[in-house]
């Protein structure tokens, strides 16, 4: 994935809270279905996603301390090609540009959501969370939360190939949850788990929405035309975090009754559905079986 060198980044859409967090950690994540899903990932699967290094893509290391000054460091697409944090700014800009246009075309108002970068721990309107939960969206404050070390963990602990467009997939998936929040889809989902549960359907739809944005990413003016390798990175990441693969790695067995996100093949299928169609209307994961 390459950004257009002269693309102007809007760093105001990303908050830099690295070096902050809360003393002692803890996990009391609320906020409806998303909170339940986050808790299940961290506790039921018994995963330890802590540790790891930086973004893990071979780009410039991230500054330590309270985090970089995004406004001064992340100005153009050229910056996004060099730094993980600037890349997140560019991806967020592109994703929100696309969904803003789609909402406008359908006569709706898209409300932008900030992404907050954090390290180790963070306070949210959904409660306190640590990096253990991975990236998540909080409907309480309508923000995406991301510790950049997750991208290294995606490779080292989940066995994903990684790469810039794997990062893009993760961010676009979380913004898929924001779209669901704005459309009221989250209100339809309870806390039950299982292969055909509302939680799984919600996650697979977010995968599909990520695919839809990917189809139109170049049209937003931030990203050049995607390559087959880009899409392979996204599919690889989606499959790496399938419930069946996570459970097999963590517990040595697969329990469909505790699924919350869908299998590796389902996640690949729904991202592909969104990417090949480029149509959010094709992302109806709530009808029939998934």
N, C-alpha and C positions, 0 to 999 in steps of 0.2 A: 504494500500500500504506500503510495506516494501522495503527498500533499502538493498542491499548486504553490510554487515558491512565493508568489505574490499574494496569496490568499491572506486576508486580514482577519486575525483571530480576535475574538471577543472574550477576554479572560474573565470578565465579570460573571460569566456563567459557571465558573468553577471557583470554589472557595478553598483556600489552602490552610488546613488546620493541622498539618504535620508538626509533630513536636508537642501537640496538646494532649487531649485525652483526659481521663479521670484516674485518680489514685486508686489502686487496688483492684481495678477491673470489675467484673461482675457481668451478669447477663440477665436483664429483665426486659426483653424485647416485646413490645405490644403492637398495636396498630392493625388488628384484624388478621386476614389471611397471610399477609406477608410476614408479620411478626411470628406467626405460628410456623411458617415454612423455615424461617431463619433459625428458630429454636430447634426444630427437628434436625436440621443439618448439623448443628453444633453438638447436640446432645444425644439424639437417637443413634446417629451413625458413629458417635464416639470419635469424631475426627479431631485431630490436632493440627490446625493449619498455621500455628504460630511459627516464628522463626523465618529463615530464608533471607535472601538478599534483596536487591533492588528490583527494578522492572524486568531484568533478565533478558533484554533484547539486544544487548551489545551497544546500546547508545550511551550517551554521557551519563555518568553516575549522578544520582540525585543528591542535592546538598543536604547536609545534616542540620540539626537544630530545629528551628520553627518552620522550615520549608522555604522554598524559593519565592521570590516576589514574582508572581505569575504575570502581572501587568508589565513589568519591565523585561522579563525573560521570554515571554511567549507572545510575540507580536505577529509573526507571519507563518505561512505554511512551511517555510524553510526551517523555522524553529521546531515545528511539530515533527519534522523528519529527524530531528537530532536528539530530542529529549522526550522521555516518557510522559512527564507531566504536561508538557506543551502538546504532545500528541493527544492526550485526553481532552485538553481544551478544544483542539481541532475537531475531534470526533463528536464531542458534545455539541459544538456549534453546528456541525453538519446534520446530526440527528435532529436537533431541534428546529433547524431551518426546514427540513423536510416535513416534519409533523405539523409545524405551523402552517405550511402551505396546504397540506391535506385537510386540516381542520377548517381552514378558511374556505376551501372549495366546497366543503359540505355544510357550510353555514354555521360552523361552530367556532368557539374561541379557544385557542390553545394557550394555556398558561405555562410559561417556561419554568422548568425545575432546575435548581442548582445542583451541581455535583460537589460534594465536600470530600476533599482528600484528607485522610487522617493517618496517623501511625499508632498502632497498638490498641488504642481504645478511643471511644467517642461517646458523647452524650447526644441523644436524639429525642425527638418528640415521641418516638416509639420505645424509649427507655435507653439504658446504657448497653453498649455493645463493644465487643473486642474484635480484633482482626480475625479471631477464630471463625466468625460467621461468614467470612468472605464478603464480596460486594452485595449490597442490598438497597432496596428502595423503601423509604419510610413514608407512608401516606399521611402520617400525622403532620409532618412539616413539608411534605412534597419535595424531598431531596434524595438524591442518590449518594450513597456513602461507599468510599473505596479506599482501601489501603493498597498502594501500588505494589507492595511485596506479594500480593496475591498472584500476580502474573508469573513470578518466579515459582511459586507454589503450584501453579497450574501445570508447570512443566515437571518440577521435581517430585511432587507428591501425587499428581493425577496422571502423569505420563503424557501430557499433551505436547505437541510440537512447539506451541507458542508462536510468537511472531506478532507484528503490528496489527494484523487484521484479527487475530485471536483477541487482542485487547479491544478492538472495535466491536467485535461480537458481544463481548461481556457488557460493555457500556450500552450498546444498542438494546440488548436484552433488558437491562434495568430500566431504560427509558420506555421500553415496551410496557413495563408495569405502570409507569406514569401515565401513558396513554390509556391503559385499562382503568386507572384511577379516575381520570377525567371523564371517561365514558360511563362510569358506574359499574363496570364489569366486576370489580373487586367486591362489590356489595352482594354479589350472587354466590360467593364462595365461602364455604364454612371451613371448619378446622379438621375435617376428616381426611385421612390419608388412604392410599390405595391406588391401584393401577388405573382406575377410571374415576378417581376423585376429582373434585373441583380444584384442588390444589395443583394436581398434575395438569389439568386442562388449562389453568391459568398460566403455568410456566411454559407449556408448549405453545400457547398463543403468543407469549412474549418472544419465544424463539422465532415464531413465524413473522412477527412484527420486525424483528431484527433482520430477517431475510428480506423483507419488503424494503426497508431502508437501504440495505446493501445494494439492491437492484437500482436504486435511484441516487446512490451516494455521490456519483460523479456530477449529477445534475445540480447539486447544491452549491457548486462552485469552490468547494474546499479540497476535494480529492480528485485525483486523475482517474482515468478508467481503471477499474479493478481487473486483476489478472486471475487466471485459474488457480494460481498458488494462493492468492488472497482468500478465495472462497474455500479452498482446502484447509487453510488455517482455521477459519471459522467453523467448518464442519468437524474438524479434528477436536477443537475445544469443546464444541457442543456434545460430542460423543464422550469425551473424557469425563464430563460431569453428569453422565447419565446415572440414574439411581442404581441400575444393576451393576455398573462398573464400580461405583463408589462403595456399594455394599459388599461386593465380592472382595474388594481390596481391604476394606475395614474389618469385615466380620467373617470372610471366607464363605459366605453363602448369600443368597438373594431372597428377599422377602417382599413380594409384590404388594402385600397388604400395608406395608409401611412406605410405599413409594410416595414422593411428594413432587417430583420434577419430571418423571418420565424416563424411559429407558434410553440408552445411547442411540438406538435406531429410531426411536420416536423423535428425539431431539433433532437428529439429522433430517428426518422426514419433514418436520414442520419448518425448520429453517429453509430447507430446499423448496418447500411449497411457497413460502413467502418470496424467496429470491427468484424463482422461475416465473412466478405470476406477476410479481411487483404490485400485487393488489391486496390491500388489507382485508377486503371482503372475503378473500379466500382463506382467511385465518380463523374460521369458525371451528374452534376445537370443542365447543360445548354442545354440538349436535352429533348424535351417534357415538360410536366408539372411537377412541383415539389410537 
